[in-house]
């Protein structure tokens, strides 16, 4: 469980990600969609979803580390 301030930091970091990366993370972790569902929604392949998610998580980790 994240504190209120930690949640704010995550939201700030999410807003700094490129749109596609942010979309993939939100669809996966907030709406709990599968890679296949996200791929269908965004019109791209599941492998593109996986690589985009990986890049987004690496970027998000970097942004959160910089914020602390």
TIVEXFI-397291 format. One record per residue: x, y negated, z negated of N, C-alpha, C, O in turn; residue number from 1. Coordinates in nm, 3 decimals. Example, Ala and Ser with C-alpha at 12.3 -4.5 7.8 and 13.67 -1.06 7.14 Angstrom:
BEGIN
LOTOR       n_X       n_Y       n_Z      ca_X      ca_Y      ca_Z       c_X       c_Y       c_Z       o_X       o_Y       o_Z   pos
LOTOR     1.319     0.569    -0.780     1.230     0.450    -0.780     1.320     0.330    -0.780     1.424     0.332    -0.846     1
LOTOR     1.285     0.225    -0.708     1.367     0.106    -0.714     1.290    -0.003    -0.787     1.341    -0.114    -0.804     2
This chain:
BEGIN
LOTOR       n_X       n_Y       n_Z      ca_X      ca_Y      ca_Z       c_X       c_Y       c_Z       o_X       o_Y       o_Z   pos
LOTOR     0.085     0.118     0.000     0.000     0.000     0.000     0.089    -0.124     0.000     0.186    -0.134    -0.074     1
LOTOR     0.051    -0.218     0.086     0.127    -0.341     0.097     0.063    -0.451     0.013    -0.059    -0.457    -0.001     2
LOTOR     0.146    -0.536    -0.043     0.092    -0.652    -0.113     0.036    -0.750    -0.011     0.060    -0.736     0.109     3
LOTOR    -0.036    -0.846    -0.058    -0.095    -0.947     0.030     0.015    -1.019     0.109    -0.001    -1.042     0.229     4
LOTOR     0.123    -1.055     0.044     0.233    -1.126     0.113     0.300    -1.036     0.216     0.335    -1.082     0.325     5
LOTOR     0.317    -0.909     0.183     0.376    -0.815     0.280     0.287    -0.801     0.403     0.337    -0.795     0.515     6
LOTOR     0.157    -0.795     0.383     0.064    -0.787     0.497     0.077    -0.912     0.584     0.075    -0.903     0.707     7
LOTOR     0.089    -1.028     0.521     0.106    -1.152     0.597     0.234    -1.148     0.681     0.234    -1.191     0.796     8
LOTOR     0.341    -1.097     0.622     0.468    -1.086     0.696     0.453    -0.993     0.816     0.505    -1.022     0.924     9
LOTOR     0.382    -0.882     0.799     0.361    -0.788     0.909     0.280    -0.855     1.020     0.312    -0.842     1.138    10
LOTOR     0.175    -0.927     0.982     0.092    -0.995     1.082     0.174    -1.101     1.156     0.163    -1.115     1.277    11
LOTOR     0.255    -1.176     1.082     0.342    -1.277     1.147     0.437    -1.210     1.247     0.456    -1.260     1.358    12
LOTOR     0.495    -1.099     1.206     0.588    -1.027     1.295     0.514    -0.972     1.417     0.564    -0.979     1.529    13
LOTOR     0.395    -0.917     1.396     0.316    -0.865     1.508     0.287    -0.975     1.610     0.292    -0.951     1.731    14
LOTOR     0.257    -1.094     1.562     0.227    -1.205     1.653     0.346    -1.245     1.738     0.329    -1.306     1.844    15
LOTOR     0.465    -1.212     1.693     0.586    -1.248     1.768     0.621    -1.145     1.876     0.707    -1.171     1.960    16
LOTOR     0.557    -1.030     1.873     0.584    -0.927     1.973     0.520    -0.966     2.106     0.423    -1.041     2.109    17
LOTOR     0.575    -0.915     2.217     0.508    -0.933     2.346     0.367    -0.873     2.340     0.342    -0.778     2.265    18
LOTOR     0.277    -0.928     2.420     0.137    -0.887     2.417     0.119    -0.737     2.429     0.046    -0.677     2.350    19
LOTOR     0.183    -0.674     2.526     0.163    -0.530     2.550     0.208    -0.449     2.428     0.140    -0.354     2.388    20
LOTOR     0.321    -0.486     2.369     0.368    -0.413     2.251     0.271    -0.428     2.135     0.240    -0.332     2.065    21
LOTOR     0.222    -0.549     2.115     0.126    -0.574     2.008    -0.003    -0.494     2.033    -0.057    -0.434     1.940    22
LOTOR    -0.052    -0.493     2.156    -0.173    -0.418     2.190    -0.157    -0.270     2.156    -0.246    -0.209     2.096    23
LOTOR    -0.045    -0.213     2.195    -0.021    -0.071     2.172    -0.019    -0.040     2.022    -0.080     0.058     1.978    24
LOTOR     0.050    -0.121     1.943     0.056    -0.096     1.800    -0.081    -0.111     1.734    -0.120    -0.029     1.650    25
LOTOR    -0.154    -0.212     1.771    -0.286    -0.233     1.712    -0.380    -0.119     1.750    -0.452    -0.067     1.665    26
LOTOR    -0.380    -0.081     1.876    -0.469     0.028     1.919    -0.432     0.160     1.850    -0.520     0.239     1.816    27
LOTOR    -0.303     0.183     1.830    -0.260     0.309     1.768    -0.282     0.310     1.618    -0.343     0.402     1.564    28
LOTOR    -0.232     0.207     1.549    -0.228     0.212     1.403    -0.347     0.146     1.335    -0.375     0.177     1.219    29
LOTOR    -0.416     0.056     1.401    -0.533    -0.006     1.339    -0.663     0.060     1.385    -0.757     0.076     1.307    30
LOTOR    -0.668     0.098     1.512    -0.788     0.164     1.563    -0.773     0.316     1.571    -0.870     0.387     1.601    31
LOTOR    -0.651     0.366     1.544    -0.623     0.510     1.539    -0.655     0.582     1.669    -0.704     0.696     1.668    32
LOTOR    -0.628     0.516     1.782    -0.647     0.580     1.912    -0.527     0.667     1.947    -0.415     0.640     1.903    33
LOTOR    -0.549     0.770     2.027    -0.441     0.855     2.074    -0.367     0.785     2.189    -0.416     0.686     2.245    34
LOTOR    -0.251     0.837     2.222    -0.175     0.782     2.336    -0.259     0.790     2.464    -0.257     0.698     2.546    35
LOTOR    -0.330     0.899     2.480    -0.412     0.917     2.601    -0.526     0.815     2.606    -0.556     0.761     2.712    36
LOTOR    -0.589     0.789     2.493    -0.696     0.690     2.489    -0.643     0.550     2.518    -0.705     0.473     2.592    37
LOTOR    -0.528     0.518     2.460    -0.468     0.387     2.483    -0.430     0.373     2.630    -0.453     0.269     2.692    38
LOTOR    -0.371     0.478     2.686    -0.331     0.476     2.827    -0.453     0.453     2.916    -0.447     0.374     3.010    39
LOTOR    -0.562     0.521     2.887    -0.684     0.500     2.965    -0.734     0.356     2.952    -0.771     0.294     3.052    40
LOTOR    -0.734     0.304     2.831    -0.782     0.167     2.807    -0.696     0.062     2.878    -0.748    -0.035     2.932    41
LOTOR    -0.564     0.084     2.877    -0.473    -0.015     2.934    -0.437     0.013     3.080    -0.374    -0.071     3.146    42
LOTOR    -0.475     0.129     3.130    -0.446     0.162     3.269    -0.301     0.194     3.297    -0.249     0.164     3.405    43
LOTOR    -0.234     0.253     3.198    -0.094     0.295     3.215    -0.079     0.439     3.166    -0.174     0.494     3.109    44
LOTOR     0.035     0.498     3.185     0.055     0.639     3.151     0.084     0.656     3.002     0.133     0.564     2.936    45
LOTOR     0.054     0.775     2.948     0.086     0.803     2.808     0.235     0.789     2.778     0.272     0.747     2.668    46
LOTOR     0.321     0.825     2.873     0.465     0.811     2.847     0.504     0.664     2.835     0.594     0.630     2.758    47
LOTOR     0.437     0.577     2.910     0.462     0.433     2.897     0.415     0.384     2.761     0.479     0.298     2.700    48
LOTOR     0.305     0.438     2.713     0.255     0.403     2.580     0.359     0.441     2.475     0.390     0.361     2.387    49
LOTOR     0.414     0.561     2.485     0.512     0.608     2.386     0.638     0.522     2.388     0.689     0.486     2.282    50
LOTOR     0.688     0.489     2.505     0.810     0.407     2.511     0.782     0.264     2.465     0.866     0.202     2.399    51
LOTOR     0.665     0.212     2.497     0.629     0.078     2.452     0.615     0.075     2.301     0.660    -0.019     2.235    52
LOTOR     0.553     0.178     2.245     0.537     0.186     2.099     0.673     0.193     2.032     0.696     0.127     1.930    53
LOTOR     0.763     0.272     2.086     0.897     0.283     2.028     0.967     0.147     2.027     1.021     0.105     1.925    54
LOTOR     0.966     0.079     2.141     1.029    -0.054     2.149     0.963    -0.152     2.052     1.031    -0.234     1.990    55
LOTOR     0.832    -0.144     2.041     0.759    -0.234     1.952     0.797    -0.210     1.806     0.815    -0.305     1.730    56
LOTOR     0.808    -0.084     1.767     0.844    -0.053     1.629     0.986    -0.097     1.597     1.013    -0.145     1.487    57
LOTOR     1.077    -0.081     1.692     1.215    -0.127     1.672     1.216    -0.279     1.655     1.283    -0.332     1.566    58
LOTOR     1.143    -0.348     1.741     1.136    -0.495     1.733     1.070    -0.540     1.604     1.115    -0.635     1.540    59
LOTOR     0.963    -0.472     1.565     0.892    -0.508     1.443     0.982    -0.490     1.321     0.983    -0.574     1.232    60
LOTOR     1.056    -0.382     1.318     1.150    -0.359     1.208     1.255    -0.470     1.202     1.287    -0.520     1.094    61
LOTOR     1.308    -0.509     1.317     1.407    -0.615     1.322     1.348    -0.746     1.271     1.410    -0.816     1.191    62
LOTOR     1.227    -0.779     1.316     1.163    -0.903     1.273     1.135    -0.904     1.124     1.153    -1.007     1.058    63
LOTOR     1.091    -0.792     1.070     1.062    -0.785     0.927     1.191    -0.792     0.845     1.192    -0.849     0.736    64
LOTOR     1.297    -0.734     0.896     1.427    -0.740     0.826     1.478    -0.883     0.825     1.531    -0.929     0.723    65
LOTOR     1.462    -0.954     0.935     1.504    -1.094     0.941     1.425    -1.180     0.845     1.477    -1.278     0.792    66
LOTOR     1.299    -1.146     0.822     1.212    -1.226     0.736     1.246    -1.212     0.588     1.207    -1.297     0.507    67
LOTOR     1.318    -1.106     0.553     1.350    -1.085     0.411     1.485    -1.139     0.374     1.526    -1.129     0.258    68
